[in-house]
Amino acid sequence: MDVIALPFNRFLGLEKEFPESGLLVSLPASAQYTNHLGTVHASALLAVAEAGSAELLVRYVGDVTGYVPVVRRLEAKFRKPARGRVSARASVEPGAFSRLSSELEAKGRALIGISVEVVDEDGIVVLSAKVEWFIARSVESRGC
């Protein structure tokens, strides 16, 4: 799955970042993403956070064919007003991906929490979030 190719993310204009930067996805600087204060709109920041968590999930899990990942919960704290390009970096607790693999193998479903920071073009954290993903084996792959 290519996170950037999803229709909503394409509509927004999200872009992939280079892995060596530690950033996963970004939203370019544009007046179309601003609010009444001239800063990046809260919804745009949340979209970057969600897409960043999805990109990390896909990079570590790999091919999600046969599984359906969906966001179950997203908790966010807005820290500073954001201006210009905003980008997401994400992480998980040590061992989270191995637990995810084990649970998917044993039960066919699992939860994983991904921590995300959205930073502005100066590297200042403007939003921190926790995105909880629910992943289940798809009906087709269960033979139902």
QUIRAUR-V607657 format. One record per residue. RES is the residue in one small letter. SS is DSSP state (~ for helix, > for strand, _ for the rest). OMEGA is omega in whole degrees, -180 to 180 (* if undefined). BURIAL is 1 if it has 9 or more other ideal C-beta (glycine too) atoms within 8 Angstrom, else 0. Layout:
BEGIN
RES&SS&OMEGA&BURIAL / RES&SS&OMEGA&BURIAL
END
This chain:
BEGIN
m&_&176&0 / d&_&-176&0 / v&~&-178&1 / i&~&-179&1 / a&~&179&0 / l&_&-174&1 / p&~&-179&0 / f&~&-180&0 / n&~&174&1 / r&~&179&1 / f&~&180&0 / l&~&-177&1 / g&_&178&0 / l&>&-180&1 / e&>&174&1 / k&>&175&1 / e&_&178&1 / f&_&-178&0 / p&~&-178&0 / e&~&178&0 / s&~&-175&0 / g&_&179&0 / l&_&-174&1 / l&_&180&1 / v&>&178&1 / s&>&175&1 / l&>&-177&1 / p&_&176&0 / a&_&178&0 / s&_&179&0 / a&~&-179&0 / q&~&-179&0 / y&~&-174&0 / t&>&178&1 / n&_&-178&0 / h&_&179&0 / l&_&-178&0 / g&_&177&0 / t&_&-178&1 / v&>&-177&1 / h&_&-180&1 / a&~&-180&0 / s&~&178&0 / a&~&178&1 / l&~&178&1 / l&~&178&1 / a&~&178&1 / v&~&179&1 / a&~&-179&1 / e&~&-180&1 / a&~&177&1 / g&~&178&1 / s&~&179&1 / a&~&179&1 / e&~&177&1 / l&~&179&1 / l&~&-179&1 / v&~&-179&1 / r&~&-177&1 / y&~&-180&0 / v&~&-179&1 / g&_&-177&0 / d&_&180&0 / v&_&176&1 / t&_&-179&0 / g&_&178&0 / y&>&178&1 / v&>&176&0 / p&>&177&1 / v&>&176&0 / v&>&178&1 / r&>&-178&0 / r&>&175&0 / l&>&177&1 / e&>&-176&0 / a&>&174&1 / k&>&177&0 / f&>&-172&0 / r&_&-177&0 / k&_&172&0 / p&_&-178&0 / a&_&175&1 / r&_&176&1 / g&_&-179&0 / r&_&175&1 / v&>&-175&1 / s&>&-179&1 / a&>&167&1 / r&>&-173&1 / a&>&180&1 / s&>&175&0 / v&_&176&1 / e&_&177&0 / p&_&178&0 / g&_&-176&0 / a&~&-178&1 / f&~&177&1 / s&~&175&0 / r&~&178&1 / l&~&-180&1 / s&~&-180&1 / s&~&-180&0 / e&~&178&1 / l&~&179&1 / e&~&-175&0 / a&~&-172&0 / k&~&-177&0 / g&_&179&0 / r&>&-179&1 / a&>&174&1 / l&>&173&1 / i&>&177&1 / g&>&180&1 / i&>&177&1 / s&>&-177&1 / v&>&168&1 / e&>&173&1 / v&>&-177&1 / v&>&176&1 / d&>&-175&1 / e&_&175&0 / d&_&180&0 / g&_&180&0 / i&_&179&0 / v&>&-179&1 / v&>&179&1 / l&>&170&1 / s&>&-174&1 / a&>&171&1 / k&>&180&1 / v&>&179&1 / e&>&179&1 / w&>&171&1 / f&>&-179&1 / i&>&180&1 / a&>&174&0 / r&>&-178&1 / s&_&-179&1 / v&~&-179&0 / e&~&-177&0 / s&~&176&0 / r&~&180&0 / g&_&180&0 / c&_&*&0
END
